[in-house]
Amino acid sequence: MKFGFILKFIFILLVFFLFSFIHFLFRLSLESVNASVMLSYCLLAFIIILVCGREAIKMNLRKADVIASLFHVFAFLAVLFMPFIPFIKSSHLAAVHYTALFSLIITIFYAALFEELAYRYIIYGIFRENGRILTGLIVSSLIFSLSHAGNPDINIFGFLNIFLFGALFNYIYIVHGDLGYPIMFHFFWNILNALFMPGYVSGLSTDKLIAYELGEEVPRVFSGGGFGIEGSALLTVLLAGYAFILVRKYGLAPLLPKGHTDPEEGSSEASSR
């Protein structure tokens, strides 16, 4: 379904207003915060799909993409976990109710689905229709980061890392042509971070499958403090390195308007003649 720029902008504002309002209503009627968030994300994702049509969830998700996204998230978290090891006095499996675990998984999935639809499909899509691909990537990533600015204990690295995540998800969306890969990457990152990593997730407390007892406070440059590992400087370095690898693999051509070519590709083609 085609929208004018003004209609899309109004639609975005209505979606975020609805999220706040619906979440508030559910909080009044439900004791579980996870349940209210889950229902809010679920309803808003449904509204976006209903308004934008089936194209919004057009996915060509291959098995290799799922495995690759899971592997990349594991690699990220393994490196981020290493600085915690010297500070861990003990660890044990936590007692988690299956209903709470199921609620957390569904909530995180719908959060990833809603955020990718809102920031990548809608906000970036507004600029893509006008040929402003790079501008769309930057603006949608900035708004994505600003939407987390109110989370508890966010720091400068947390704000920067959320922006970099948004840019990477957007770049992957541009390269793959659908939201399947970024949604899976987003989901795996959030759920594995929530269940297995020490500390908070974007400043929010979650049920853990493994409980850790730390002997001393882990330096904030590694732990991210109260915001969790998403606020660590180490993650900033990892995301920058990952972005470099992706750009080396796919080039800058996907970010350029049609009719332009990646300068590096152009120079290589010229030298081959």
N, C-alpha and C positions, 0 to 999 in steps of 0.2 A: 504494500500500500504506500503510495507516494504522499509525502508531506512537504509543505513549504517550510522554509527556515523558521518562521515565526511559530507555526503550529508545532513543530518539533520541539522548539525551545519551551513552549508552554506545556507540552506533554511531559518533558523532562521534569519541570518544576512540579507538575501534578503528581508524578510518580514518587518523587522524594517526599512531597507533602503527605501523600497517601501512606507511605511507609511509616512515617512518624506517627500519623494518626491511628493507623491500624495497629501498630505495635503498642501504642498507648491503650487502645481498647482491649487488646488481648491481655495486656498486663493487668488490667482491672478484673478480668474474669478468670485468668489462669495463674496458678501458683508458680509454675515453672517458667523461668525466664527463657530457657531454651525452647519451650513449646511456643511461647508467644513470638519469638524471633522466627522460628521455623514456619509458623503459619503466615507471618507477615511476608517473608521472602517468597513462600510458595504462592500466595495470592498475587503478589506484585509481578512475579515471573509470568504467571498465567495471564495477567492483564496485558503485559508487554507482548506476549505471543499472540493474544487475541486481537490486539490492535494492529500489530505489525504483520501478522500472517505467518504461515508456516516457514517462510524464508528466514525468519528470525532464528529458527532452530535447525536450519539446514546444516547437516553435519556429514562429513565424509571421514568418520573416525576409523582409522585402521588399527588392527591389533598392534602393529609395530609402533604406532603413535602412543598408544596407552603404555606399552612397555618402556618406550623411550622417556616419556614424561615421568613415569614412576622411577626409573633409573636416575634421571637427573635430580629429582627431589631427594632421593636417598643419598646421592653423592653430596649435595648441598648440606643436608642435615648431618651427615657423618663428619664432614669437616667442621661444622659449627659445634658439634658435640665434643670434639676433642679438647678444647680449653676447659670444659667442665670436669673432665676425668680426674685431675689432681685434687679437686675440691670435694669429690663425692665420698662421704664416709660410709654410706650404705644405700642400698636400693632394694625394692621388693615390689612384687605385683600388688597393685592397689585393688581394693574391693570396690568394683564398679557394678552397679545394677545394669542389667541388660537393657531395660527400658530407657535408662539415662544414656547409655552408649548408643542405642539406636536413634534416640532423639538428637544426640550430638551429630552423628553421621549425616542424618537427613538434613539437619539445620545447616551444616557446613556445605553440603551439596547444593541446596537451594540458594545459599549465600553466593557460592561461586557462579551458579547459573544466572542469578539476578544481576550480579555485578558485571559479568561479562556481557549480558544483554544490554544493560544500561550504559556502561562506559564504552564498550567496544562497538557493539552493533548500532546503538542509537547515537551517542555523542560523537564518536569517531565517524559514524556514517554520515552525519550532517556535513562534515568537511570533505569526506571522500566524494560525495555527490558533486561538489564544486571543484574537484581536482586538487584540493589542498590536503594531500595525504600526510606530509610531515607535520603541518600545522595541527591537523586532527590528532595525530599521535601525541604530540606535546600537550595539547589542551586537554584531551580526554585523560591522559596520565596525571596531569596536574589536578584536575577535578577529582580523580580517583584518590589521589594523595590527600587533598583537602577534606574529603569526606571522612578520613580517619584522623583528622587533626584534633577532634574532640575526644579521642580515646584517652584513657588514663595514662599518665606518665610518658606520653610521646616525646621524643627528642629529635634533634636535627637529623640524626642518622635514620631514625624511624621514618620521618617524613620523606627523606631522600630515597630510602629503600622502597617505600610504597610507590613512589613515583617511578623508580626503575622497574619494579614489578609490572606496573601498568604499561610502561613503554615496551617491555619484553613481551607481555601478553598481546599487546597490540601488534607488534612486529610479527609475532608468530601467526596471528590472525591474518595479517596481510599476506604473508608468505604461503600459508596453507589454504587461504580462501574461505575458511569456515571456522566456527567457534569451538569445534570439538576438541582440538588439541589444547587451546588455552583454558577451556573449562576443566579438562582433566588435570592439567598441570596445577591450576589454581586449587582444585579440590584436594589433590594429593598433598600439596604443600600444607594446606590448612589442617587437614585431618591428621597427618603424621606429626606435624608440629604440636597439635593440641594433645595428642595421646601419648607421645613418647619423649618429647623434649622437656627439659627442666624449665620452670618459669612460666611466664604468661604468653598469650598469643594476642598481639596487637594491644597489649595492656589489659586484656580480659582473662579472667581465670576460667579454666576448663577442667573437667574430670580427666585424670591421667590413668593410663593402664599401668604405668610404672611410676612409683613414688620414690623420690630422691631425698636423701638427707645430706645437705651440704655442710661441710665443716667450717668453711669461711665464705665470705661474700666473693663471688666471682667478679673480676674486674668488669666494669660496665662496657668497656670497649669490646668485650667478647659476649657478655650476657645481655646487653641492651637494657639493663636495669629493670624497672617495673614495666617497661613496654614489651620485654621479651626479646628473643633473638632477632626479631625484625628491626630492633633498634640498635643492633651491633654494627660497629665499624667493619668487622670482619665480613659480614654479609654484604656490605657495600662493595668491598673488594671482589667478592665472589660474583656478584651480579654484574659488575663492570667487566670482569673477565669473561663471563658467559655471553654478555652482549657483544664483546669483541669476537668471540668464536662464531656467533650467529652471523654477524656482519661479514666476517671472512668467508663463511660458507655460502650465504645467499646474496651478498653484495648490497649496494645502496640503491640499485635500480628499483626495488619495490617501493621505495619511499619517494621516488621522483615522479613528477607529473608525466602523463603519457606524452610520448614524443621526445622525452629526454632519456638518455642512457647513462649508466654508471660510468663516470670518467675512467675508472680503472679498467672496466670491460672495454671501453672504447679504445684505450691505449693499447690493450693486449690484442684487440682485433687489428689495429693499425700496424702493430709490429709484426703480425703474422702475414701481412700481405707482401 
